[in-house]
Amino acid sequence: MFNKPFTLFGAGGYLGSAIAVCDQLTLADVSILVGIVTALLSSIVNLLYTWRKDRREQRASDLAAARIEKEREPG
């Protein structure tokens, strides 16, 4: 099925197709794509930040609980 070797002509065909698609994009299309990529990247960064913040707060809560438990121990 896909046993043909990679050739420069094959890559040129894909490059030509990509250029043809990009040539049809208007400024509005490009701005929409930039907006979508920006929204996705900011969502990923926000998820990472929130995950790290939750881990940090959980460690602080665990330490505070351990400190309170240690103070309650008799002796």
N, C-alpha and C positions, 0 to 999 in steps of 0.2 A: 504494500500500500504506500508506505513512505520510504521506499528504499532508494530513491534518487539522491545522489550526492549533492551537497550544497555547492552552488555555483554563484559567481558574481552576477550573472544575468538574473538569477532567481531573486537575489537580494535587491537588484535594481528594480525588479518588478514590484516588490513590496514597498520600496522607497518611493517609486513613482505613484503607487496607490495612496500612500500616506500623504504625499505632497498634493495629490489631487483632492483628497478629503480636506486637508488644511486650507487649500485654496478656496474652497466653497464656504468656509467659515466667515461670518461677518463679525464686526466688532462686538455686537450684542451677544453672539454665540460664544466668543472668546471670553467676554466678561462673565457670562453665566458659568462657563467651565472653571474660570478662576475662582468664582464665588463658591462653587461646589467643592473644589479642592481645598480652599481655605476653611470652609465649614467642617469638612471631614478632618483636616489636620488639627484644628482647634478642639474638636470633640475628642480626638485621641489624646491630645496633650492634657485636656481637662480630666479625662478618665484616669490617666496615669497619675496626675497630681492628686486627685481625690483618693485613689487607692493608697498612695504613699502616705497621705495625711491620715487616713483611717488607721493604717498600721501604726503610725507614730502615736496617735491618740490612744490606741488600744494598749500599746506598751506603757504609756504613762499611766493609764487607768490600772493596769495590772500591778505596776510598781506601787501606786497609791494604795491599792487594796492590800497588797502584801505588807506595806508599812503599817496600815491600820490593824491588820491581823496580828502583827508582831507586837504592837503596843497593847493589845488586849490580852496577850498571853500572861498568865500569872507568873510572877517571879522574876 
